[in-house]
Amino acid sequence: MIQDIYPSRLDNTFHNYIIEEDDILLHFDKDGKIYTGDTEGEMVFLTGKDVKKEDTVYLFSLDDKRFFLYIGENKPEVKGFDYYTTREVRDKFSGKEVFAVFTGYHLWKWYSDNKYCGKCGRRLLFDDKERAMSCPECGNIIYPRINPAVIVGVIKGDSLLLTRYRRGYAHNALVAGFTEIGETLEETVAREVMEETGIKVKNIRYYKSQPWGMAQDILVGFYCEAEDDSVVSMDENELKYAEFVKREDIELQPNNLSLTNEMMRMFKEKRISV
């Protein structure tokens, strides 16, 4: 999956570092596209020498490389660089740099959505002691947002419930959805499967989790079983396809970045059963 970068390691500990010339700089435009170069399939990033120090904020470290976010107004221009959506990055590149971009996007989105205080309207400041934005007027503190969501592998005998979204990602997927206020993750599983496919489920069990910066999510994977008399009744507003598919007929996604794909593959390879 995207976070499986061992022996490399992401260190997201907060530090009030000042950027240096060799540090890596992530620049996203107003639409969230990353500015990067492509050298024989390898991502090439801006560095500290390309911008003013005051136009950056520290994000995290990947092994011995420090990553910063560009927060300046002027667009850097480097020959051979272009803007890519996170989905284009997912499809075009591979390696630990993709995880860095997704994680950087998560923080960029949070910073860009929290420039002004929601209580008094004053311009927020970067906190120098923790990963937070603070208001100098009323003392309000805002921390990074993480959305909990479930990925659900619904099993019926020797088949797995596969879906395809009506809009967006075109490949096979599993039932997925966000946890609502006052709801447990297990209740989210049962509700989302019922809402999207009309299937009642039982024996809900945790599998694995995954950070997914593209949508500011923490994805939590579960397997469960469909009730014997369940019949698929698809929500056509959300999905264009929802069917139980035999193990041997499951078509996987084109890369191994997502928790969804791993869960489909585990079932296809008979490493998960009822």
N, C-alpha and C positions, 0 to 999 in steps of 0.2 A: 504494500500500500504506500501511499505518498509519503507517510511519515517513517517508513522503514528504511532508514539511511545508515544503519550500523555498518561499519564502526564509526562513522561520523556521528556527531551529536549536536543538537540544537540547544543552546543555552539561552533561555528567555529571561534570565535574571535582570532586573532593572539596574541600570547604571547611568549616571549623568555624564557620559563620556562626551568629549569633543572630537569631532571627526579629524582624521589625519589623511594624508594624501593617498595612501594605499588602501584605505577602507572602502568597502563597497557601498554604493549609493543606489537605492531603489527610487525611481521616479514614476509616479502614476499620473496620468492626465485627469481632467475633470470627469471623464467617463470610466475611470478605473483601469485604463489600459497601461501596461508596463512598457517602459522605454528601454529597449535592449537590442544588442547586436547578435548576429548569428554567425559563428565561425565553425563551419563544417558540423553543424548540428549542436554546437555547444553555445550556451548563453554567455554573452559578454555584457557586463554592467558598467555603468558610470562609476567613477571613484571620487574620492575626496578632492582631488586636484581640479575637478571639473566645476566646482561651485564654491560659494562663500560658506564658511564654517557656520555662520549664524542662520543659514537657510536649511539646516539639517537637525534631525533628532535621532538619537540612538534607538535601534529596534531590538537586536539580538545578535548573538554570535553563532556561527556555524563552524565548528572546529576552531581554527585560529583566525578565522576571518570575521571581522566586525561589519555588521550591516546597519546602515542609516537610512532614514527616509528624507527625501527632499521636500521641503515645505515652502520653498521660495515661490515668487510670482512669475519670474521669467522662465521660459522653457529652455532647458539645455539642448544644444544641437551638436551631435557627433556624427561624422560621416559613417554610413553603413548601419546606423541604428534606425529602428522603427518602433511603432506602437503595436502591441499585441494584447488582445483580450486574455483573461485567465483561461478561457476555454481553448483559445488558440495555443497558449503556452502548454496546456495539458496535452494537446494533440501533436504538437510539433517537437517538443523537447522532452528530455528524460533526465533522471538523476536528482541529486539532493538540491540543486538549484531550483527545481520546480517547487519543492516543498518550501524553500525560502521565499519564493515569489508569492505563493498562496498565503503564507503566514504574514508576509509583509503587506499583502493586500488587505488582510483582516484588520491589521492595525491602521493602515491608511484609511480604510472605510470608517473606522471608529473616529479617528482624528478629524476627518473631513466632515463628519456628521455632528461634531461637538465643538464648534468654534465659539458658540455663545451660550451663556448660562440659561438653562430652562426655567429658573426661578425668577431672576431679576433682569436678564437680558444683557448683562455685562460680558465683554469679551473674556474668554477663558484663557488661563495661563498654563503652560506646561509645569507640572509639579516636578521639583528637583529631588524628591526623596522616594517617590514610588511611581509606578505606571498609572498616572491619573491626570485629569485636567481639573484645575481648581479655579474657583471664582474669587477674585480679590475683593469683591463687594460684599457678598453674603456668605462666603465660606463654603458654598456648595462644592462637592467633590464628585467627579464622574469617573467611573472605572470602565475598562474595556467590556464591551458587550459580547456575550457568547450565547447563541441560541441552541437549546437542547432539541434534538430531533432523533427519530427512530428510523432504522432500516429493518424491514421485516421479511424473513424468509418463511413463507407459509407452505408447509409440507402436507401433501395428501397422498399417502401410499408411497409410490416411487416417482412422484411428480412434485415440482416446485411451481408456485404461482409467480409467473413473470408478467411484467407490465411494460408499457411504453407510454411516455408522456405525450400529451396532445401537442404541447409546444416545447421547444428547447431541445434537450438532449435526445438524440434519435435512436440510441441503442437500447437493448434490453435492460430493464431495471427491476427493482423489487418495490413493494409498497413502502412508502416513506411519508413522514409528516412531522410537524412540529408539536411539541408538548404544550398544552394549554395551561393556564393558571389553575392551580389547585388539583392538578392531575398527576398521577404517578406515571412513570415510563411504561409500565405494564398496561395501564389503562389507555395510554396513547396508542400502544400496539393494537389493542382490541378495537378501539374507536376508528383508527385510520384504516385498518383492513376492512371493517364494516362499511365505512363511508365510501371508500374507493372501489370496493369489489363486492360488497354484500355478503362477505364470508364471515361466519362466526368461528372464533378460534379458541383453543385450549392449550394447556401445557406450555405456557410462555416461558422461555428460558434465555438468559443472557448469553451472547457470544463474544463480542469484542467492541471496542469503541475506536473512533477516529476523529482527529481534528480536521475540519474542512473549511479552510479560510475563505474559499470562493464565496461562501454564503454566510460567513461568520458563525458557523455551526460547530457543535460537538455532536457527532453522529454516534448513536448507540445501537448496535446490532443485536437483534433477537431472532431466534427461530421459534416457531410454534406449529401447532397442528390444526388443520381445518376440521370442523365438525363433519361427521360422516355424510350428513344430508345437505351439506352446503353446496349451493350453486352460484356460479359467478354472475353477478349483476353489476356491470361496470358503470362507474360515474363517467359519463361521456364528456363532461366539462373538464375533467382532469386528465383522463386517459384516452388513448386511441386503441389500446390493446390490453387485455388482461385474460390470461389463460393458464391452466395447469399444464406444464410441459414435462415430459419424461426426461430423466437424467441424461440419457444419451443424446437427446435432441436439443439440449440447452445451448444456445449460442452466446458466448461470452462477449464482453466489451473488448474493444481493440487494444486496451492497455491494462496494466495491473495496479493502477493508482487508487482505485476506490474500494471502500469497504463492501459496497454492493457487489462488485465483480468478484471479490474474494469469497463472499458468502455463496454466490452462484457456483463458483468453481469448486468449493468444498463439497457442496451437495452433488454436483456433477461427477466428481471423483469418488463418491461414496464414502467420504470422510465425515459426513453428517447424515444421520438417519433419524427416524422417528424414535 
